[in-house]
Amino acid sequence: MRENAKQRECDERDEWRPGLMQRWRETLDEHTTYTQRSLLATWLSFGVTFGAARLITHGIRSGRLPWGNVSAGGTHLHHYNFGIATLAGVGLVAVRGDAQYVGHPGVGAAYGAGAALIADEFALLLDLKDVYWAKQGRISVDISLGIISVLGLYLSAAPFWHELTRVTRQHARG
């Protein structure tokens, strides 16, 4: 009987207490500008895309994935090609200048993804040789770009991250 009363009390308290995701959304809206949200989307997309590209390419190379490299007419398409196409699309949005899209977080996310696809194969673009799997510096480049991504994500809206941490701790305490 006593446990049921405690459960009812917790349920009633949780009915008016906003969920953590809702509190995060409110924190995002209150503590970031439109530009900061676009920058957050850019850096988050950069980090996720870079990480996904690394995982996929390692999976293809090791034979653990059911597919192989992307080719067109027998020519291997490097993922920087898709990055360049994405950045060209983002550039078109910028040149067109539609106010509703300029600085939009979705455009920022596309920019981050395109930049990551290019950055991941930058050595190939620089030397025009396929040195993607050369051991010289590959791990340090991966780690460096990962750190840059996380740092950019943090610095884009540092006060927001501090407030988000405070809200999360407060929510966890009940």
Secondary structure, 3 states (H helix, E strand, C coil): CHHHHHHHHHHHHHHHCCCHHHHHHHHHHHHCCHHHHHHHHHHHHHHHHHHHHHHHHHHHHHCCCCCCCCEECCEECCHHHHHHHHHHHHHHHHHHCCCCCCCCHHHHHHHHHHHHHHHHCHHHHHHCCCCCCCCCCHHHHHHHHHHHHHHHHHHCCHHHHHHHHHHHHHHHHC
